[in-house]
Amino acid sequence: MVLLHSTGATWAARPRWKMGPAWRSHQDGEPLGACATLLEQAPRGRLRYLDRVTVLLGFPHVHYWMLPWQAGLYSQADWQSYARASFNQQTGIDPLPWQVQVAHAGFGHSCLAVAIPLDLLEDLRTLFKLKALPLGTCAPLLTAALQHYRIQLPGDCVLAVPETSALGCVYMQHGAISQVCLIHTAPDSLLSDNLFTANLLVEQHAPASFVATPRPIEPPEHWLGPPHPWLMEPAP
């Protein structure tokens, strides 16, 4: 599993047939170059053709946008076109060099749209192909954490995922995603201050805050665990 973020990459690997401790390493620098460096160091299984890599993309490699429900859109292609137009109008992103995906939440609900740069995806595939390591899944860190912990979340809350220089938040109302926010943060900033800023930006204040981070945090926020099970950091 590889996490790409703003200052580098983090790699975690675990034997396929054993539940031993994960191998972890971090490399600072340009994210793709850092990933290539870690790829040279990461252990491989005896049957290398069975190895797969999951890539999680953090800030600034992903853009999120909530799409209001549109009664006149019926097909996935309609929603994809609507999402591309919305990214262009609301964020100034040229949708052509981006892979845009829409997660449907059911009839009448707003939909979460995610944009990932196509050139980054292609570079990752090429990099792993050179080492005969197929790219299994490439997903945004924020939505991956939500999928992992969703069953533990109450219907009304905010899931916060702090990163090295960002904070991602998913706001839930009545069990459905109501808003999403990704902000740049200073390295020495407090989680409570960053969460307050995110609340102001989306004009929401959830009754409870749940946090997915590699290290435990103090109340009042509720700590869930790491955003991915292999990202858990050992106690100091």
C-alpha positions in Angstrom: 0.0 0.0 0.0 1.3 3.4 -1.0 0.1 6.8 0.2 1.1 9.8 -1.9 0.8 13.2 -0.2 2.2 16.7 -0.5 5.7 16.1 0.8 6.5 12.6 -0.4 5.2 9.0 -0.1 4.6 6.4 2.6 4.8 2.6 1.8 3.4 -0.2 3.9 3.7 -3.9 3.0 2.7 -7.1 4.6 3.3 -10.8 3.8 0.4 -12.3 1.8 0.1 -15.5 3.8 1.0 -14.2 7.3 -0.4 -11.7 9.6 3.0 -10.4 10.7 3.8 -6.7 11.3 3.7 -4.5 8.2 6.9 -3.1 6.7 6.7 0.7 6.7 8.9 3.4 5.3 8.6 7.0 4.4 10.4 9.0 1.7 10.3 12.8 1.4 10.5 14.6 -1.9 8.6 14.8 -5.1 5.8 12.2 -4.6 6.3 10.1 -7.7 10.1 10.1 -7.2 9.7 9.2 -3.6 7.4 6.3 -4.6 10.0 5.1 -7.0 12.7 5.1 -4.2 10.5 3.2 -1.9 9.6 0.7 -4.6 13.3 -0.2 -4.7 13.3 -0.9 -1.0 10.0 -2.6 -0.4 10.0 -6.3 0.3 8.3 -8.6 -2.3 6.6 -12.0 -1.8 8.0 -15.3 -2.9 5.4 -15.5 -5.6 5.9 -12.0 -7.0 3.2 -12.5 -9.7 0.6 -12.5 -6.9 1.8 -9.1 -5.5 -0.5 -6.1 -6.0 -0.3 -2.5 -4.9 -3.0 -0.2 -3.6 -2.4 3.5 -4.0 -4.1 6.1 -1.8 -4.0 9.7 -3.0 -3.9 12.5 -0.5 -3.6 16.3 -0.9 -3.0 17.8 -3.4 -3.5 14.9 -5.9 -7.3 14.8 -5.5 -10.2 17.3 -5.9 -13.6 16.8 -4.4 -17.0 18.4 -5.2 -20.5 17.8 -4.0 -23.1 17.8 -6.9 -26.6 18.8 -6.0 -29.3 16.4 -7.0 -30.4 16.9 -10.6 -33.8 15.4 -11.5 -33.0 15.6 -15.2 -29.9 13.4 -15.1 -30.6 9.7 -15.6 -27.4 7.9 -16.8 -23.9 7.6 -15.4 -22.7 9.5 -18.5 -25.1 12.4 -17.7 -23.7 12.7 -14.2 -20.1 12.4 -15.5 -20.7 15.3 -17.9 -22.3 17.3 -15.1 -19.4 16.7 -12.8 -16.9 17.8 -15.4 -18.8 21.0 -16.0 -19.1 21.6 -12.3 -15.4 21.2 -11.6 -14.6 23.6 -14.5 -17.1 26.2 -13.3 -16.6 26.0 -9.6 -12.9 25.3 -9.2 -11.4 26.3 -12.6 -10.1 22.8 -13.3 -9.9 21.8 -17.0 -11.6 18.4 -16.8 -9.9 16.9 -19.9 -6.6 15.8 -18.1 -8.5 14.5 -15.1 -10.3 11.3 -14.3 -13.7 12.3 -12.9 -15.8 9.8 -10.9 -19.2 10.2 -9.3 -20.4 8.2 -6.3 -24.2 8.0 -6.3 -25.9 8.2 -2.9 -29.5 7.3 -4.0 -32.4 9.1 -5.5 -32.8 12.7 -4.4 -29.4 12.9 -2.6 -26.3 15.0 -3.5 -23.5 13.1 -5.1 -19.8 13.2 -4.4 -17.5 13.8 -7.4 -13.8 13.1 -7.3 -11.1 14.2 -9.8 -7.7 12.6 -10.1 -5.0 13.7 -12.7 -4.8 11.2 -15.5 -1.0 11.8 -16.0 -0.4 10.8 -12.4 -2.4 7.6 -12.9 -0.5 6.8 -16.1 2.9 7.5 -14.4 2.0 5.2 -11.5 1.0 2.4 -13.9 4.2 2.8 -15.8 6.3 2.8 -12.7 4.8 -0.3 -11.2 4.8 -2.1 -14.5 8.6 -1.7 -14.7 8.8 -3.7 -11.5 6.1 -6.2 -12.5 3.9 -5.0 -9.7 0.3 -4.5 -11.0 -1.6 -1.5 -9.8 -4.7 -3.0 -8.1 -6.6 0.0 -6.8 -6.0 3.8 -6.8 -8.4 5.7 -4.5 -8.6 9.0 -2.7 -7.4 8.8 0.9 -10.5 10.6 2.2 -13.1 8.3 0.6 -11.0 5.2 1.4 -11.1 6.2 5.1 -14.9 6.8 4.9 -15.5 3.4 3.3 -13.4 1.7 6.0 -15.1 3.3 9.0 -18.5 4.1 7.7 -20.2 1.4 9.7 -18.8 2.9 12.9 -20.1 6.4 12.1 -23.4 7.8 13.4 -25.8 9.3 10.9 -24.8 12.9 11.8 -21.1 13.6 12.2 -18.0 14.7 10.4 -15.1 12.4 9.5 -11.8 14.2 9.6 -8.6 12.9 8.0 -5.5 15.0 8.8 -2.5 14.9 6.4 0.9 16.4 6.5 -0.3 19.7 5.1 -4.0 19.3 4.7 -7.3 18.3 6.4 -10.0 16.4 4.6 -13.5 16.3 6.0 -16.7 14.4 5.1 -19.9 15.7 6.6 -22.7 13.2 7.2 -26.4 14.0 7.7 -29.0 11.3 8.2 -26.4 8.7 7.1 -25.6 10.4 3.7 -22.8 12.6 2.6 -23.9 16.2 2.8 -20.6 18.0 2.2 -16.9 17.5 1.7 -14.0 19.9 2.4 -10.3 19.7 1.8 -8.1 22.5 3.1 -4.4 23.3 3.2 -3.0 23.5 6.7 0.2 24.7 8.4 2.5 22.0 9.8 2.2 23.2 13.4 -1.6 24.0 13.3 -4.0 22.4 15.7 -6.6 19.9 14.5 -9.3 21.8 16.4 -8.5 25.0 14.7 -8.4 23.4 11.2 -11.7 21.6 11.9 -13.2 24.9 12.9 -12.0 26.5 9.6 -13.5 23.6 7.6 -16.8 24.0 9.4 -16.9 27.7 8.5 -16.1 27.0 4.9 -18.9 24.5 4.4 -21.3 26.2 6.8 -21.9 23.1 8.8 -21.2 22.1 12.4 -21.6 18.4 13.0 -22.7 17.2 16.5 -19.7 14.8 16.7 -16.2 14.7 15.2 -14.5 11.4 14.3 -10.8 11.4 13.3 -8.8 8.9 11.3 -5.1 9.4 11.9 -2.1 7.0 12.4 -1.7 8.1 16.1 -4.3 8.4 18.8 -5.7 11.9 19.6 -7.2 13.4 22.7 -10.9 14.1 23.2 -13.3 15.8 22.4 -12.7 14.3 18.9 -13.3 10.6 18.6 -10.3 8.7 17.3 -11.2 5.8 15.0 -7.7 4.6 14.0 -5.5 5.1 11.0 -7.1 5.9 7.6 -5.8 2.6 6.4 -5.0 -0.4 8.8 -1.4 -0.6 7.6 -0.7 3.1 8.4 -0.9 2.7 12.1 2.2 4.1 13.7 3.7 2.4 16.8 3.5 4.1 20.1 6.5 6.3 21.0 
